[in-house]
Amino acid sequence: MSETFGGSGRCLCGATQISVKNMSKNVGACHCGMCRKWGGGPLLAVDCGSDVSFNDKGTISVYNSSDWAERGFCNQCGSHLFYRLKESNQYIMPAGLFDDDSMFVFDHQIFIDKKPSYYCFANETSDMTGAEVFAKYGSLPE
């Protein structure tokens, strides 16, 4: 992870509150099919590492989306809370959850080869295809 800082946030209804010790300032967009189905568009998220705490885990429902990851959401309002890599306990969390987004920099996009043609971001970013993501982070099936 690059430069990090602590942060806090909450879901739409406030039932699930989040505290993160060391989140990245770098926001990335994921264009994979699962993320687009999950939220209706690309997931704009930050790497929050593994030191993440929640005020009440009873408000969190988890969907086992693959062999290597799960997705969490608030079972009160439906807000997306995290994409968690099971092996490393690494949380990737939607940038919009956090109270202070002034440190965030949108700097990368993954699964750029899966991005539909009906939208395009103007920011200059580092872009990786799905194959490049798997080559860098592990041989995960698509």
N, C-alpha and C positions, 0 to 999 in steps of 0.2 A: 504494500500500500504506500502511496506517496504521502505528502504532508497530511497530517490528520488533526482532528479536533473533536471535542466532545459535543454532544447535542441531545436535545430532547424533542419529542413531538407527540402527536396523538392522532387517533383515527378521526373520522368525520364527526362522530357523536361524542367523542371524548372518553368513552368507556375503556379503551385500550390506550394506555400511556406508555411511551417508550423512552428509554434512556440508553445512550450509546457512549462508550468511553472514547473510542478512537475511530471515527468515521473519516473516510476520504473526502477531500473537497471536490474530487472529480466526479461529475455526473456523466453517466453513459446512457445511451439508448440501445435497447435490445429490440431487434426486429424479427426475432424468431416467431414461428407460428404459434407456439404456446403462449408467449407473452402477449401477442396481438389478440389471441382468443380470450385470454385472461382479462385484459383491460380494454379491449376494443381499439387499441392502437399500440404504438411502441411503449415499452416500459422505460421510463426515465428514472434511473436509480443510482444510488451510491453504495459503495462497498463499506459495510459497517463492521467488518471483522467478526470476531466471535464473542466479544464482550458487550452483549446487548441484554438489557433487562426490561421486563414488562411489569406493570403494576398489578395486573390480574390475568394470569394465564387462562382463567375460566372464560374470558371473553374472546379467546382465540380458538378458531377452528383451523385445522390443517388438512390440506389435500396433498396426498402422496403423488406428485405429478410425474415422477420418473424413479428409476432405481437409485439415482444419485442426488435427487433434490426433492424438496417439498415446498409448498406455497401456503402461507398463512394469511388469514383474513379475520377481521372483527366479526364475530357472530351476532353482533347487535345492529351494525349499520352496513356491513359488507365491505368496508374499506380494505384494500389490499395492504398487508403489513410487511410481508417479506417473501423472498425466495431464499431458501436456506440449503446450502450444500451439506449433505448429511455427513460425509466423511470428515470434513474440516470444521463443521459447525459454523461456517462462514455465512453471514447474513448480507444479502443484497436487498436494500430497502428503497421503496419509492421516495424520491426526493421531496415530493409534495407533503409528506407526513411531518416534516421538521419545521419547528417554529421559526428558526433563523436560517434562511437560505442565502444570506448575504455572502458567505464564503464559497458557495458552489460555483464551479466552472464546468460548463458543458464541453467536454473535450474528446469523447470517443463514442463510437457506434460499433455494435457487433451484430453479426448475422446480416450485414449490409446486403448480401446477395439474396436475402429473403424479403427485403423491404419492398412493399408494393409501390407502384408508380404514382399513386394518387397523392403522395405527400413527399416533401423534401425539406430538410433543415438547412438554413443558410449558414450556420456556424461552420468554421473550419475545424474538422475533427480528424482523429486517427480512426481509420475504418478497417474492420476485419471481417472476412467472410466466415461462414460457419466452419468450413474446413480449417481455416487459420486459427479459429478459437479452439477447436478440438486439438490441433497440433500443439498449441501453446499450453493449454491447461489440462490436456489428457484426452485419451481416446474414448470419448463418450459417443454412444450411438445417437443418431439424429432422430 
